[in-house]
Amino acid sequence: MNPFSSGTRLRDMIRSIRGCKTAAEERAVVRKECAAIRAAVSENDQDYRHRNLAKLMFIHMLGYPTHFGQMECLKSIASPGFPEKRIGYLGLMLLLDERQEVLMLVTNSIKQDLNHTNQYIVGLALCALGNICSAEMARDLAPEVERLLQFRDPNIRKKAALCTIRIIRKVPDLAENFINSAASLLKEKHHGVLLTGVQLCTDLCKVSSEALEYFRKKCTEGVVKVLKDLANSPYAPEYDIAGITDPFLHIRLLKFLRVLGQGDVDTSDCMNDILAQVATKTEPNKNAGNAILYECVATIMSIEDNGGLRVLAINILGRFLSNRDNNIRYVALNMLMRAITVDSQAVQRHRATILECVKDSDASIRKRALELVYVLVNESNVKPLTKELIDYLEVSEPEFRGDLTAKICSIVEKFSPEKIWYIDQMLKVLSEAGNYVKDEVWHALIVVTTNASNLHGYAVRSLYRLVQTAGDQEILVRVAVWCIGEYGDMLVNNTGFLDMEEPITVTESDAVDVVETAIKRHSSDLTSRAMCLVALLKLSSRFPSCSVRINDVIVQYKGSLVLELQQRALEFSAIVDKHRNIRSTLVERMPVLDEATYSGRRAGSVPAVVSTSQGAPINLPNGVAKTTSAPLVDLLDLSSDDVPVPSSSGGDFLQDLLGVDLSPSLSQTDTNQAQKRGTDVLLDLLSIGTPPAQSNSSIPEMVSPSDDSKSAINVLEQLSSPSAPAGGVSTPPGSSPMMDLLDGFAPKPENNVPAYPSIVAFESSTLQVTFNFSKQPGNQQTTIIEANFSNKTFDAYTDFIFQAAVPKFLQLHLDPASSDTLPASGNGSISQKLRITNSQHGKKSLVMRIRIGYKSNNKDMLEEGQINNFPRGL
Amino acid sequence: MIHFVLLISRQGKVRLTKWYSPYPQKERTKVIRELSGLILPRGPKLCNFVEWRGFKVVYRRYASLYFCMCINQDDNELEILEIIHHYVEILDRYFGSVCELDLIFNFHKAYYILDELLIAGELQESSKKTVARHIAAQDSLVETAKEQASSLSNIIAEATK
């Protein structure tokens, strides 16, 4: 006998594990036990297999790996005795799940046990099959299970019925074989069989329309009668729960009737009486009764229209809603959600109660109620509902605010009757919970504000007031800063004063104060600060008297460590200081942003732009576009939609600028350009801003396009490379003026760089990789490779990872790939940029080893290869 | 349909898990951890349902043990509460006023009873008496087998003396 396994009993092991004081101690005990069990397994010990399996299950429950016991389960199942089989099947269900290959080995044992003479062994096999059967097993064993549906013992019949449910869920095609035998179960008297039979029929209807038709025709009356008998049955102690006979059966019958009645008027008529009886006669003071009522209401709501019943159902829900038990209120809210499509008027009556539930202390109820309120809102009640919600926002718990804010914003956007109300509500939300507001929402607020020309003054004055009291809400401050920058003069002059407004006196320096406080605030982030700088620039022109003070503030950021702010400060202070004559033209008011286009973009019709405005802001190459974020990005894109400004022309424009840089007529050209392209204010702003700033800056070599200024250009490369979109080659026109700027530096870049042919770098039966090459102008050592991957199979790949290695004389930099999923059959590709610097340029050519990993059909795949066929001279 | 059944103690220890939908091993541990974090801190007066990953988890506390069942959005939560109670009553009848220790040391018994109550995530039997009868019958089968084995080995032992 094995000296190890005879050791401890199950009880002792559990005791010693429970006695462990630390996790380490527990691990030690478990390790020892596992070692003993492994030894027993390898010696094929039969005497203690039973005990070892039980131990393994306990260890498994604690979360330790127990895969080595899987075969033991199978052996145990194959042994003849009932005790061994019982523990073996339990282990099978606990230690394995349906995806494990081992499961296939057990099919035969189960098949034998399904034909066993001992009904309890048949029961064990059915139970295991019902709990873990896979599609293959379902196909193999369906005939056995079908036969067992007619077994003499009801215990087996009910188990077979549930097993069938599992089988048809796994393989819906098999449903038709079971329709007749399932229908015969509906005539049973035994509650267990009837219960499972009704459930089986319900499930059959879900997967097979043929079954649904059959049951509708042949069984509706029978089922109605069964429910009637059950509802009127005398006290039956065996099935009684809180004075109701078998609520479980009640519920299943109601559910089945729902499936039958849905979409069929005659069948629905047939069940009206019994539904009315259940709805009125069931006692609502215990959970069991309420469960039945709840199911009954669900059925009434789903079957074909019967006005009287619906009123009854809504009344039940009304009673539920005023119940003190949270569970009942929860299900009421849940059901009202479904009822609203049927009879929204009736649900509206309970609006006040539902609104109270939004303020409940229970998170589950709050969430349900909020969803319900959200669908209850319409044009006529939006004002009072929003008021309630916003009032509640002030006192709500922090973890609920995110959801609540999102819903309020969505309601306000969707149903706002007039713009002024929209602006008012959004400002309230911003000042209460601004930090929970998503970017799109406040971007939209700005777009709407620009469109409401009569409300500019009102909006900026309201914002000014709010910032005084709620200056800690970052998003509110951003919107305020933007509006003050645009409409600062209206703030001071009280332009467009509305009758309802309280009079307010704001001086120019008050307005600048707001922006200055915002930019200096410790918690302001990059976006807010950058927006502040733009606002300051604008104010310097709106309030000439403050321009010296403004310049002082801007100048402080010339030394900012954040490149974005530094560059902007340099540019802006140059404009404020030196270009007074063009300043007012430069910082004119933003052209009105088209609301329709903006909302279209938000809806995702132009995904590229959406991703730009939502993506990490730091990567946006165009600094100015970034500050004011999406609306401005949109502006840039708008211009590119209307006026084609391909990158080359942008480059030309810049080259023009550079060309005239030294001539005194610079400012004139600028103004001309600015005037010519009304919509391109921003592009112009940027392009004008940048060159002087750089020519004034301390690195004049940057402008001179000589080859030996490699270092400076490298700096620029580094600047531009993270901002270059991963797609690379065709950069969208508006988004990369920095690139254009670079192009502008290199003299006629295209002519200088020799073209290299693309190669197929790697090809297997499943995958193709092509490389396109380009050189960075002025840097012969560096090659930029654009790798394109395409899928040659019919399965999509996920978790796609490309890795590359190079010898020491090469330096490799990999940019992130455009995606990690590769659609099937070449319907799309992944592209990824590689930058290789060859320190032995001209002596050695490139060589690379690659490895590609991905998942196809959930299987991990790995491909490797070496690339030697690089074009010469790289 | 019930996707899984969990028994968690007040301290977050797992006492029983039964999965009717396929969850890989790793996922199971994650699910248990997530749900313990969601359910255990909830106050006693709150409702017995939590929404989780598009499903609903119905739980009920008995002394130090939480019985949790995960169901679809449109299933009947109140009925699941009844099913939990049904199970607890059967356990109570079987063990004679059941406590957590009974379920720890006889965890396999708790599983056997659950298997007589639920298959494929659906309720199998609404009568406590019937479940008790089947469990008793199977227990006695095991007892007889044991006796036989021991008496056989006795016979052999005696014979070889």
Interface residues (C-beta under 8 A of the other chain):
Chain A: R11 I14 R18 A54 M57 F58 M61 L62 G63 G81 F82 P83 R86 I87 L90 M93 L94 D97 E98 R99 N118 Y120 G123 L126 C127 G130 N131 N155 K158 K159 L162 C163 I165 R166 R169 H191 G192 L195 T196 Q199 E238 Y239 I241 D246 P247 F248 L249 I251 R252 K255 N287 A288 N290 A291 Y294 E295 A298 N326 N327 I328 R329 Y330 V331 N334 S361 D362 A363 S364 I365 K367
Chain B: V14 R15 L16 T17 K18 W19 Y20 P22 Y23 P24 Q25 T29 K45 L46 C47 N48 F49 V50 E51 N76 E77 L78 E79 L81 E82 I83 H86 I104 F105 F107 H108 Y111 Y112 D115 I119 A120 E122 L123 Q124 E125 S126 S127 K128 K129 T130 H134 A137 Q138 L141 V142 A145 K146
